[in-house]
């Protein structure tokens, strides 16, 4: 499937990563998924959590440690 935003603009997914270490020299990464929105329901039962542009800086802030604040931006 080739999926884009309706306006064809780029968008960010919420994800997690670890820095390279001895056990994982390339580091690790995962995309966080959530329940699908109404457009994705016919395709799959999960979808990546798409970050609104206003939430991208919060998600990328390495000093942000408030779990409830982080979870509040994980929306279909």
N, CA, C and O atoms as a DFTB+ gen file, in Angstrom:
304 C
 N C O
     1  1       0.837      -1.184       0.000
     2  2       0.000       0.000       0.000
     3  2       0.882       1.248       0.000
     4  3       1.942       1.273       0.626
     5  1       0.444       2.249      -0.687
     6  2       1.105       3.551      -0.690
     7  2       0.130       4.517      -0.051
     8  3      -0.905       4.842      -0.633
     9  1       0.459       4.977       1.149
    10  2      -0.458       5.805       1.922
    11  2       0.152       7.177       2.125
    12  3       1.314       7.301       2.512
    13  1      -0.645       8.214       1.858
    14  2      -0.194       9.590       2.046
    15  2      -1.274      10.362       2.792
    16  3      -2.404       9.900       2.946
    17  1      -0.898      11.538       3.244
    18  2      -1.884      12.449       3.797
    19  2      -2.707      12.983       2.622
    20  3      -2.227      13.007       1.489
    21  1      -3.924      13.403       2.883
    22  2      -4.771      13.915       1.804
    23  2      -4.124      15.085       1.077
    24  3      -4.282      15.236      -0.135
    25  1      -3.384      15.924       1.833
    26  2      -2.743      17.088       1.215
    27  2      -1.360      16.761       0.636
    28  3      -0.665      17.652       0.146
    29  1      -0.965      15.493       0.691
    30  2       0.317      14.997       0.159
    31  2       1.537      15.520       0.928
    32  3       2.671      15.308       0.498
    33  1       1.318      16.199       2.058
    34  2       2.434      16.702       2.861
    35  2       3.084      15.561       3.629
    36  3       2.470      14.519       3.859
    37  1       4.338      15.774       4.023
    38  2       5.044      14.793       4.841
    39  2       4.427      14.761       6.236
    40  3       3.798      15.726       6.671
    41  1       4.613      13.645       6.928
    42  2       4.106      13.524       8.283
    43  2       5.052      12.647       9.089
    44  3       5.812      11.852       8.536
    45  1       4.989      12.806      10.406
    46  2       5.878      12.053      11.283
    47  2       5.145      10.961      12.030
    48  3       3.991      11.131      12.425
    49  1       5.821       9.834      12.223
    50  2       5.332       8.740      13.050
    51  2       5.995       8.839      14.413
    52  3       7.127       9.310      14.528
    53  1       5.296       8.400      15.436
    54  2       5.913       8.263      16.756
    55  2       6.717       6.965      16.751
    56  3       6.259       5.936      16.255
    57  1       7.892       7.034      17.299
    58  2       8.729       5.838      17.366
    59  2       9.677       5.923      18.541
    60  3       9.773       6.950      19.213
    61  1      10.368       4.839      18.773
    62  2      11.375       4.743      19.831
    63  2      12.661       4.218      19.220
    64  3      12.629       3.485      18.231
    65  1      13.776       4.583      19.796
    66  2      15.041       4.062      19.310
    67  2      16.011       3.929      20.476
    68  3      15.849       4.556      21.523
    69  1      17.017       3.100      20.266
    70  2      18.131       3.015      21.203
    71  2      19.396       3.345      20.428
    72  3      19.498       3.073      19.232
    73  1      20.324       3.914      21.102
    74  2      21.614       4.219      20.487
    75  2      22.392       2.926      20.292
    76  3      22.128       1.935      20.973
    77  1      23.341       2.927      19.374
    78  2      24.170       1.743      19.190
    79  2      24.859       1.335      20.496
    80  3      25.270       2.177      21.294
    81  1      24.967       0.052      20.683
    82  2      25.654      -0.492      21.849
    83  2      26.342      -1.783      21.424
    84  3      26.255      -2.173      20.260
    85  1      27.018      -2.444      22.341
    86  2      27.748      -3.672      21.991
    87  2      26.806      -4.742      21.455
    88  3      27.114      -5.410      20.467
    89  1      25.655      -4.905      22.108
    90  2      24.715      -5.943      21.695
    91  2      24.019      -5.600      20.375
    92  3      23.745      -6.491      19.571
    93  1      23.732      -4.314      20.149
    94  2      23.059      -3.855      18.934
    95  2      23.871      -2.721      18.314
    96  3      23.557      -1.549      18.525
    97  1      24.907      -3.056      17.553
    98  2      25.804      -2.027      17.013
    99  2      25.100      -0.974      16.148
   100  3      25.579       0.155      16.040
   101  1      23.990      -1.328      15.544
   102  2      23.255      -0.371      14.725
   103  2      22.141       0.323      15.491
   104  3      21.402       1.125      14.919
   105  1      22.010       0.021      16.785
   106  2      20.903       0.542      17.565
   107  2      19.631      -0.217      17.218
   108  3      19.669      -1.177      16.448
   109  1      18.530       0.200      17.769
   110  2      17.239      -0.418      17.459
   111  2      16.218       0.687      17.227
   112  3      16.407       1.826      17.654
   113  1      15.140       0.336      16.549
   114  2      14.074       1.308      16.306
   115  2      12.745       0.580      16.175
   116  3      12.692      -0.566      15.728
   117  1      11.677       1.257      16.569
   118  2      10.327       0.701      16.452
   119  2       9.355       1.839      16.191
   120  3       9.497       2.924      16.754
   121  1       8.380       1.595      15.348
   122  2       7.297       2.550      15.115
   123  2       6.167       2.175      16.063
   124  3       5.792       1.006      16.152
   125  1       5.624       3.159      16.772
   126  2       4.515       2.922      17.682
   127  2       3.221       2.886      16.881
   128  3       2.972       3.747      16.037
   129  1       2.404       1.879      17.158
   130  2       1.131       1.751      16.448
   131  2      -0.033       2.019      17.397
   132  3       0.112       2.019      18.619
   133  1      -1.179       2.245      16.790
   134  2      -2.408       2.524      17.526
   135  2      -3.570       1.916      16.744
   136  3      -3.383       1.351      15.667
   137  1      -4.763       2.040      17.301
   138  2      -5.950       1.590      16.572
   139  2      -6.074       2.396      15.276
   140  3      -5.648       3.550      15.227
   141  1      -6.639       1.813      14.248
   142  2      -6.746       2.543      12.976
   143  2      -7.822       3.619      13.019
   144  3      -8.813       3.500      13.740
   145  1      -7.605       4.682      12.226
   146  2      -8.673       5.664      12.048
   147  2      -9.653       5.112      11.010
   148  3      -9.440       4.027      10.468
   149  1     -10.703       5.846      10.739
   150  2     -11.755       5.343       9.847
   151  2     -11.259       5.075       8.427
   152  3     -11.819       4.233       7.726
   153  1     -10.216       5.781       8.000
   154  2      -9.677       5.567       6.647
   155  2      -8.835       4.294       6.560
   156  3      -8.732       3.692       5.491
   157  1      -8.239       3.886       7.666
   158  2      -7.349       2.728       7.658
   159  2      -8.035       1.421       8.047
   160  3      -7.485       0.345       7.813
   161  1      -9.226       1.499       8.636
   162  2      -9.938       0.292       9.071
   163  2     -10.056      -0.754       7.962
   164  3      -9.849      -1.938       8.230
   165  1     -10.381      -0.360       6.725
   166  2     -10.492      -1.383       5.676
   167  2      -9.156      -2.045       5.317
   168  3      -9.142      -3.108       4.697
   169  1      -8.038      -1.426       5.701
   170  2      -6.720      -1.936       5.312
   171  2      -6.102      -2.815       6.384
   172  3      -5.541      -3.866       6.076
   173  1      -6.200      -2.390       7.660
   174  2      -5.508      -3.126       8.726
   175  2      -6.103      -2.758      10.081
   176  3      -6.781      -1.739      10.215
   177  1      -5.844      -3.599      11.087
   178  2      -6.384      -3.347      12.424
   179  2      -5.461      -2.492      13.298
   180  3      -5.778      -2.236      14.460
   181  1      -4.333      -2.053      12.757
   182  2      -3.406      -1.156      13.449
   183  2      -2.901      -0.140      12.434
   184  3      -2.995      -0.344      11.223
   185  1      -2.362       0.958      12.956
   186  2      -1.716       1.940      12.083
   187  2      -0.646       2.660      12.895
   188  3      -0.734       2.696      14.122
   189  1       0.362       3.234      12.243
   190  2       1.355       4.016      12.982
   191  2       0.682       5.209      13.661
   192  3      -0.259       5.793      13.123
   193  1       1.168       5.554      14.827
   194  2       0.692       6.758      15.512
   195  2       1.313       7.958      14.788
   196  3       2.520       8.187      14.872
   197  1       0.486       8.710      14.087
   198  2       0.951       9.860      13.329
   199  2       0.999      11.065      14.260
   200  3       0.024      11.372      14.945
   201  1       2.138      11.739      14.276
   202  2       2.289      12.915      15.123
   203  2       1.800      14.164      14.397
   204  3       2.185      14.421      13.256
   205  1       0.962      14.924      15.059
   206  2       0.590      16.226      14.516
   207  2       1.840      17.104      14.527
   208  3       2.669      16.967      15.427
   209  1       1.995      17.999      13.557
   210  2       3.179      18.868      13.539
   211  2       3.415      19.579      14.879
   212  3       4.562      19.769      15.284
   213  1       2.344      19.967      15.560
   214  2       2.478      20.658      16.850
   215  2       3.037      19.755      17.947
   216  3       3.503      20.251      18.972
   217  1       2.996      18.441      17.747
   218  2       3.481      17.504      18.759
   219  2       4.879      16.951      18.461
   220  3       5.468      16.280      19.309
   221  1       5.406      17.221      17.284
   222  2       6.693      16.629      16.902
   223  2       7.832      17.067      17.814
   224  3       8.639      16.236      18.231
   225  1       7.912      18.365      18.133
   226  2       8.994      18.827      19.008
   227  2       8.900      18.184      20.385
   228  3       9.919      17.806      20.963
   229  1       7.687      18.057      20.914
   230  2       7.499      17.410      22.209
   231  2       7.997      15.966      22.152
   232  3       8.727      15.523      23.038
   233  1       7.603      15.240      21.115
   234  2       7.974      13.833      21.000
   235  2       9.487      13.663      20.855
   236  3      10.052      12.696      21.366
   237  1      10.135      14.582      20.173
   238  2      11.576      14.477      19.933
   239  2      12.426      15.061      21.062
   240  3      13.651      14.940      21.020
   241  1      11.825      15.681      22.055
   242  2      12.552      16.296      23.161
   243  2      13.112      15.218      24.093
   244  3      12.338      14.544      24.773
   245  1      14.429      15.039      24.143
   246  2      15.002      13.974      24.975
   247  2      14.862      14.221      26.477
   248  3      15.086      13.310      27.273
   249  1      14.496      15.440      26.873
   250  2      14.321      15.720      28.302
   251  2      12.888      15.487      28.768
   252  3      12.616      15.547      29.967
   253  1      11.973      15.224      27.848
   254  2      10.577      15.010      28.203
   255  2      10.417      13.619      28.801
   256  3      10.704      12.622      28.138
   257  1       9.964      13.544      30.040
   258  2       9.833      12.256      30.729
   259  2       8.428      12.018      31.271
   260  3       8.200      11.017      31.951
   261  1       7.482      12.911      30.988
   262  2       6.120      12.768      31.488
   263  2       5.363      11.758      30.625
   264  3       4.981      12.060      29.495
   265  1       5.149      10.559      31.167
   266  2       4.524       9.477      30.406
   267  2       3.114       9.844      29.933
   268  3       2.750       9.545      28.796
   269  1       2.319      10.488      30.793
   270  2       0.956      10.826      30.380
   271  2       0.960      11.864      29.258
   272  3       0.111      11.818      28.367
   273  1       1.901      12.789      29.299
   274  2       2.008      13.783      28.226
   275  2       2.432      13.103      26.921
   276  3       1.909      13.421      25.853
   277  1       3.364      12.184      27.012
   278  2       3.802      11.458      25.811
   279  2       2.655      10.647      25.228
   280  3       2.447      10.663      24.014
   281  1       1.915       9.948      26.059
   282  2       0.807       9.118      25.586
   283  2      -0.309       9.970      24.974
   284  3      -1.026       9.498      24.092
   285  1      -0.464      11.203      25.424
   286  2      -1.546      12.047      24.944
   287  2      -1.410      12.425      23.470
   288  3      -2.392      12.842      22.855
   289  1      -0.235      12.292      22.900
   290  2      -0.034      12.653      21.490
   291  2      -0.069      11.433      20.567
   292  3       0.077      11.577      19.354
   293  1      -0.258      10.251      21.118
   294  2      -0.287       9.026      20.316
   295  2      -1.712       8.766      19.850
   296  3      -2.467       8.035      20.491
   297  1      -2.062       9.367      18.738
   298  2      -3.432       9.321      18.219
   299  2      -3.473       8.656      16.848
   300  3      -2.505       8.714      16.090
   301  1      -4.617       8.015      16.536
   302  2      -4.756       7.469      15.180
   303  2      -4.762       8.575      14.131
   304  3      -4.872       8.293      12.938
